Amino acid sequence: MQDTNYIIEVNNISKFFGDKTALDNITLRIKKGEFLTLLGPSGCGKTTLLRLISGFQVPSQGEIKINGKEITQVPPHKRPVNTVFQKYALFPHLNVYENIAFGLKLKKMSKPDIVKKMKAALRMVGMTDYEYRDVDSLSGGQQQRVAIARAIVNEPEVLLLDEPLAALDLKMRKDMQMELKEMHKNLGITFVYVTHDQEEALTLSDTIVVMSEGRIQQIGTPTDIYNEPANSFVADFIGESNILNGTMIKDKLVRFCDTEFECVDEGFGENMPIDVVVRPEDLYIFPDSESAQLSGVVQSSIFKGVHYEMVVLCNGYEILVQDYHQFNVGEQVGLIVKPFDIHIMKKERVCNTFKGKLIDETHVEFLGHTFECMPVENIASGNEVIIEVSFNKVTLLDNEEDGAITGEVKFILYKGNHYHLTVFSDWDEDVYVDTNDVWDDGDRVGISIAPADIKVIPINS
């Protein structure tokens, strides 16, 4: 039975472009009247998902429903949606009136009705009396308003917006954010909005869908996404964060930065490795005293307009702090964090795990390469095995040819005293690396693993 609460249902959608997976088994429900934002870095699949909803692309797998009706193969002009593009796609040879009226003329609507709807749409976007202006004479913000008016004049049930503010300057973008929010409230229709701008998503949305690598990482309200990130990617992507390795000693007690802290989290087990997130604005900084939970020395102090942003070195860990009071470089300071400001996350993984095959006693195949390993006993050659390699036992090399295999750095997470990298190997599997070396996103690298650091485990052991 159809849940009338949802206007759009995306069921197990995948999209492939040759060997590349743009979307990987996406399922999503969008409520009527909701302002939902698809948020993520370039290449995460958010625009592809929007184009599948609009009908400009067809999924490789799965189905899409609008109002309970399956429309996966239905062309764009037969869907109850309209799209506003980043480049606006206005007709330069037509004036504002003609641009907005274009779709209504195709529907053979009478001229009086067209004029009435056009004027209502212009009033909605704050462009009254602009109907006979050439679009080339308009500013970027005005052109964007005309594009929205052209979309809403058709009275769609869903308005799809693909980074519509990206071409505007900062002040105009901020102004248009507020106008879009007001427009959504007045129209009462469903908005599906694509952006890579975290602040924009937090400002506009009822619901945020955070995406990475063609998968949904988390769905929630702006408050949930910011305060309760589901994993380290979300915590790092949404705002500034201190993300640190920690150990859950027991319920409501966690250890990180070589210090024990009370927290409010339960159910993670005892002495379990976890990730800790502390937002920089949730740390209290003051001249060092015995009441401090952490003591350290200020490494940098930058004025950010509203607050100062400081890096404090505590027990070998760099902690980012934001505060209205400035402490200068070299000052000894103390830090306190309240229990409810410590967010605990389960680790997504504790080491690299690969499927492989034992070639012989001292050689194992995984990641498309045969590696030398320490002598393996009690496993017959040719058997499938599990390979485990610690994050800090993977070596990255500047020269690709020097590595056993090659790959590309695609995600960098700073953990306070080291970097945690995701390297996409040329065998289409991720390799995770802990290192003190500085790498850039997109760097091509060689990957080397010493025989002693390869742990071979029989399947079902």
C-alpha positions in Angstrom: 0.0 0.0 0.0 1.4 3.4 -1.0 2.4 5.7 1.9 0.8 9.0 0.8 3.4 10.9 3.0 6.1 10.3 0.3 6.0 12.0 -3.0 9.2 10.4 -4.3 10.5 6.9 -3.7 13.9 5.8 -5.0 14.2 2.1 -4.7 17.6 0.2 -5.0 18.8 2.6 -7.7 22.3 2.0 -9.3 23.8 3.9 -12.2 26.9 2.7 -14.1 28.9 4.6 -16.7 31.0 1.9 -18.2 33.1 0.4 -15.4 32.4 3.4 -13.1 29.7 3.1 -10.5 28.1 6.5 -10.1 25.3 5.3 -7.7 25.4 2.1 -5.7 22.1 0.7 -4.6 20.5 4.0 -3.4 17.1 3.9 -1.5 15.5 7.2 -0.5 12.1 8.5 0.5 11.2 12.2 0.1 8.1 13.6 1.9 5.6 15.9 0.3 6.4 19.6 0.9 9.9 18.7 2.2 13.1 20.7 1.5 15.6 17.9 1.0 19.2 18.5 0.1 21.6 16.1 -1.5 25.0 17.1 -0.1 28.5 15.8 -0.9 31.8 16.5 -2.6 32.2 16.5 -6.4 31.8 13.1 -8.0 29.7 11.7 -5.1 26.7 11.0 -7.3 24.3 13.7 -6.1 23.7 15.3 -9.5 23.3 11.9 -11.1 20.6 11.1 -8.6 18.8 14.4 -9.4 19.0 13.7 -13.1 17.5 10.2 -12.6 14.6 11.8 -10.6 14.1 14.4 -13.4 14.2 11.8 -16.2 17.3 13.2 -18.0 19.1 9.9 -17.3 17.8 6.4 -16.8 19.0 4.1 -14.0 21.0 0.9 -14.7 19.0 -0.8 -11.9 16.1 -0.1 -9.6 13.0 2.0 -9.8 11.7 5.5 -9.1 8.1 6.3 -8.1 6.4 9.7 -7.9 3.1 9.9 -6.1 3.1 6.1 -6.0 3.4 5.8 -9.8 6.4 4.0 -11.3 8.1 6.5 -13.6 11.6 5.0 -14.1 11.4 5.1 -17.9 9.0 8.1 -18.3 10.5 11.1 -20.2 11.2 14.4 -18.4 8.3 16.3 -19.9 5.8 13.8 -18.6 6.9 13.9 -15.0 5.4 16.4 -12.4 8.8 17.9 -11.8 10.8 21.0 -13.1 14.5 21.5 -12.9 16.6 24.6 -12.2 20.1 24.2 -13.5 23.4 25.7 -12.3 23.8 27.6 -15.6 20.1 28.6 -15.6 19.6 27.5 -19.3 17.6 30.7 -20.2 16.9 31.5 -23.9 19.1 34.5 -24.7 17.0 35.6 -27.7 13.8 35.7 -25.6 12.9 38.4 -22.9 11.9 37.5 -19.4 8.2 37.2 -20.2 9.0 34.9 -23.2 11.3 32.7 -21.2 8.8 32.2 -18.4 5.9 31.7 -20.9 7.7 29.2 -23.1 6.4 26.1 -21.4 2.9 27.4 -21.0 2.8 28.2 -24.8 3.7 24.6 -25.5 0.7 23.6 -23.4 -1.5 25.7 -25.7 -2.6 27.9 -22.8 -4.6 31.1 -23.6 -2.6 34.4 -23.6 -4.6 35.9 -20.7 -3.9 32.8 -18.5 -0.2 32.9 -19.5 0.1 36.6 -18.5 -1.7 35.9 -15.2 0.6 33.0 -14.3 3.7 34.7 -15.5 3.0 37.8 -13.4 2.3 35.6 -10.3 5.6 33.7 -10.8 7.6 37.0 -11.2 5.9 38.3 -8.0 6.9 35.1 -6.2 10.6 35.6 -7.1 10.6 39.4 -6.5 10.9 40.3 -10.2 7.7 42.3 -10.8 8.0 44.8 -13.7 10.9 42.9 -15.3 8.9 40.9 -17.8 10.1 42.8 -20.9 13.8 43.0 -20.0 16.3 41.1 -22.1 17.8 38.3 -20.0 21.3 39.3 -21.0 20.8 42.7 -19.2 20.1 41.0 -15.9 22.5 40.2 -13.1 23.4 36.6 -12.2 21.0 36.7 -9.2 18.2 38.1 -11.4 18.7 35.5 -14.1 18.6 32.8 -11.4 15.2 34.2 -10.2 13.9 34.1 -13.8 15.0 30.4 -14.1 13.1 29.6 -10.9 10.0 31.6 -12.1 10.1 29.6 -15.3 10.2 26.4 -13.3 7.4 27.2 -10.9 5.1 28.7 -13.4 4.2 25.2 -14.5 3.1 24.4 -11.0 5.2 21.3 -10.6 4.8 19.0 -7.6 8.5 18.8 -7.2 11.2 21.5 -7.9 14.7 20.1 -8.5 17.6 22.5 -8.1 21.1 21.6 -9.2 23.6 23.9 -7.4 21.5 26.9 -8.5 23.5 29.4 -6.4 27.0 28.2 -7.4 27.6 31.0 -10.0 26.7 33.9 -7.6 29.0 35.9 -5.4 29.0 35.2 -1.6 26.7 38.0 -0.6 24.1 37.3 -3.3 24.3 33.6 -2.5 23.4 34.4 1.1 20.5 36.6 0.1 19.2 34.0 -2.3 19.4 31.3 0.3 16.9 33.3 2.4 14.7 33.9 -0.6 14.7 30.3 -1.6 13.7 29.3 2.0 10.8 31.8 1.9 9.8 30.7 -1.6 9.7 27.0 -0.4 7.5 28.0 2.5 5.1 30.0 0.2 4.9 27.5 -2.6 4.4 24.5 -0.3 5.9 22.1 -2.9 8.7 19.6 -2.5 12.3 21.0 -3.1 15.1 18.6 -3.9 18.3 20.6 -3.8 21.9 19.6 -4.8 24.9 21.3 -3.3 28.5 20.7 -2.1 28.2 23.7 0.3 27.7 22.4 3.9 26.6 25.7 5.3 24.1 26.1 2.5 22.7 22.7 3.3 22.5 23.4 7.0 20.7 26.7 6.3 18.1 25.6 3.8 17.1 22.0 4.5 14.5 20.1 6.4 16.4 16.9 5.6 20.0 16.4 4.5 21.2 13.4 2.6 25.0 13.2 2.8 26.6 11.2 -0.1 30.1 9.9 -0.8 31.3 7.5 -3.5 27.8 6.9 -4.9 26.4 5.8 -1.5 24.3 7.5 1.1 26.3 8.0 4.3 23.6 9.6 6.5 20.1 11.0 6.3 18.9 13.4 9.0 17.9 16.9 10.0 20.6 19.6 9.9 20.9 19.3 13.7 21.2 15.5 13.7 23.8 15.6 10.9 25.9 18.2 12.7 25.6 16.9 16.2 25.4 13.1 15.6 27.5 12.3 12.6 27.1 8.6 11.6 30.8 8.2 10.6 34.1 10.0 10.2 33.3 11.1 6.6 30.2 12.9 7.7 31.9 14.4 10.8 34.7 15.7 8.7 32.6 16.9 5.8 30.0 18.8 7.9 31.8 21.7 9.6 35.0 21.6 11.5 35.8 18.7 13.7 38.4 17.1 15.9 38.2 13.4 15.0 40.5 11.3 17.1 41.1 7.6 17.8 39.8 6.5 21.2 38.9 3.6 23.4 35.5 3.1 25.0 36.6 1.9 28.4 33.1 1.2 29.6 29.7 2.9 29.4 30.0 6.7 29.9 33.8 6.6 30.1 36.1 7.1 27.1 39.9 7.5 26.6 41.5 9.7 24.0 44.5 12.0 23.8 45.9 9.7 26.6 43.3 11.0 29.0 40.0 9.6 30.4 36.8 11.6 29.9 33.2 11.1 31.1 30.7 11.0 28.2 27.0 10.1 27.8 27.4 7.2 25.3 26.5 3.7 26.2 26.4 0.3 24.5 29.8 0.3 22.7 31.2 -2.5 24.9 34.3 -2.4 27.0 37.9 -1.5 25.9 36.6 -1.1 22.3 38.4 1.0 19.7 36.1 3.9 18.6 36.3 7.3 16.9 35.7 10.4 19.0 34.3 13.7 17.5 34.6 17.0 19.4 33.5 20.1 17.7 36.0 23.0 18.1 33.3 25.4 19.5 32.5 22.8 22.2 36.0 23.1 23.9 36.5 25.5 26.7 39.9 27.2 26.7 41.5 29.2 29.5 44.8 29.9 31.2 46.2 26.5 32.3 45.2 25.3 35.8 44.6 22.2 37.8 41.0 22.0 36.7 42.0 21.4 33.0 41.3 18.0 31.5 43.9 18.7 28.9 46.9 21.0 29.0 48.8 22.2 26.0 50.6 25.0 24.1 48.9 27.2 21.5 50.5 26.5 18.0 48.5 28.9 15.9 45.9 31.6 16.5 43.8 33.1 13.7 41.0 35.7 13.9 38.0 34.5 11.8 35.7 37.5 12.2 33.4 36.1 14.8 35.8 34.0 16.8 39.5 33.0 17.1 40.6 29.7 15.7 43.5 28.1 17.6 45.4 24.9 17.4 46.6 23.6 20.8 49.1 20.8 21.1 48.1 18.4 23.9 50.0 15.2 24.7 51.2 15.1 21.1 47.7 15.7 19.6 46.7 18.9 17.7 43.3 20.1 18.9 41.3 22.7 17.0 39.6 25.2 19.3 37.2 28.1 18.4 36.6 30.7 21.1 35.8 34.5 21.4 38.9 35.0 23.5 42.3 35.0 21.9 45.3 33.1 23.3 48.6 33.8 21.6 51.0 31.3 20.1 53.3 29.8 22.8 50.8 30.3 25.6 50.2 27.4 28.0 46.4 26.8 28.2 43.9 24.3 29.6 41.0 22.7 27.8 37.7 21.2 29.1 35.0 19.4 27.2 31.7 18.5 28.7 30.4 14.9 28.6 27.5 15.7 26.3 29.8 17.4 23.8 31.8 14.2 23.2 30.4 12.2 20.3 31.3 8.5 20.1 31.2 6.6 16.7 31.8 3.0 16.0 34.9 2.4 13.9 34.0 1.5 10.3 37.0 -0.8 10.3 40.0 -1.6 12.5 42.4 -2.8 9.8 42.5 -3.5 6.1 40.7 -6.7 5.1 40.9 -8.2 1.7 39.8 -11.5 0.1 42.8 -13.4 -1.4 44.2 -16.8 -2.4 47.2 -18.6 -1.0 49.5 -19.4 -3.9 52.1 -21.3 -1.9 53.5 -21.4 1.5 55.1 -17.9 1.2 53.0 -16.2 -1.5 49.5 -14.9 -1.4 47.4 -13.1 -4.0 45.2 -10.1 -3.3 44.5 -6.7 -4.8 45.4 -8.2 -8.2 49.0 -8.9 -7.2 51.0 -11.7 -5.7 52.7 -10.6 -2.5 55.4 -12.4 -0.5 54.3 -13.3 3.0 55.7 -15.1 6.0 55.4 -19.0 5.9 51.8 -20.0 6.2 51.0 -23.3 7.9 47.8 -25.4 8.0 46.3 -23.8 4.8 46.6 -25.7 1.5 47.9 -23.8 -1.5 45.0 -22.6 -3.8 42.6 -22.0 -0.9 40.8 -18.7 -0.6 41.9 -16.7 2.5 41.3 -13.5 4.3 44.2 -11.0 4.4 44.5 -8.4 7.2 47.0 -5.5 7.1 47.2 -2.8 9.8 46.7 0.7 8.6 50.1 1.8 9.7 51.8 -1.1 7.9 51.0 0.1 4.4 53.7 2.2 2.8 53.0 4.8 0.2 55.6 5.8 -2.3 56.0 8.9 -4.5 57.2 6.8 -7.4 54.3 4.6 -8.6 56.7 2.1 -10.2 58.3 1.4 -6.8 55.1 0.0 -5.3 53.8 -3.6 -5.7 50.5 -2.0 -6.8 49.4 1.6 -7.6 46.5 3.8 -6.6 45.1 7.3 -6.0 44.6 9.2 -2.7 41.0 10.1 -2.6 40.1 11.0 1.1 42.3 12.5 3.8 41.2 12.6 7.4 43.4 14.2 10.1 43.2 12.3 13.4 45.1 14.8 15.6 48.6 13.2 15.4 48.4 11.4 12.0 46.6 11.2 8.7 44.1 8.5 7.8 44.0 8.1 4.1 41.7 6.2 1.7 43.7 5.1 -1.4 41.6 3.8 -4.3 43.8 1.0 -5.7 43.9 0.3 -9.5 42.3 -3.0 -8.5 39.1 -1.1 -7.6 39.5 -1.7 -3.9 40.1 0.8 -1.1 43.3 0.6 0.9 43.4 2.5 4.2 46.7 4.0 5.4 47.8 5.7 8.7 50.8 8.0 8.0 52.6 11.1 9.2 53.5 12.0 5.6 51.5 14.8 3.9 49.7 13.7 0.8 47.2 15.6 -1.4 43.8 14.4 -2.7 44.3 13.0 -6.1 48.0 12.0 -5.7 49.1 8.9 -7.6 51.1 6.6 -5.3 52.8 3.3 -5.2 51.6 0.9 -2.5 54.0 -1.5 -0.7 53.4 -4.0 2.1 56.2 -5.9 3.9 55.8 -9.8 4.1 55.8 -9.6 7.9 52.9 -7.2 7.9 50.6 -9.5 5.9 48.3 -11.7 8.1 46.8 -14.7 6.3 43.6 -16.1 7.9 41.7 -19.2 6.6 38.1 -18.6 5.5 35.6 -19.5 8.2 38.3 -19.7 10.9 
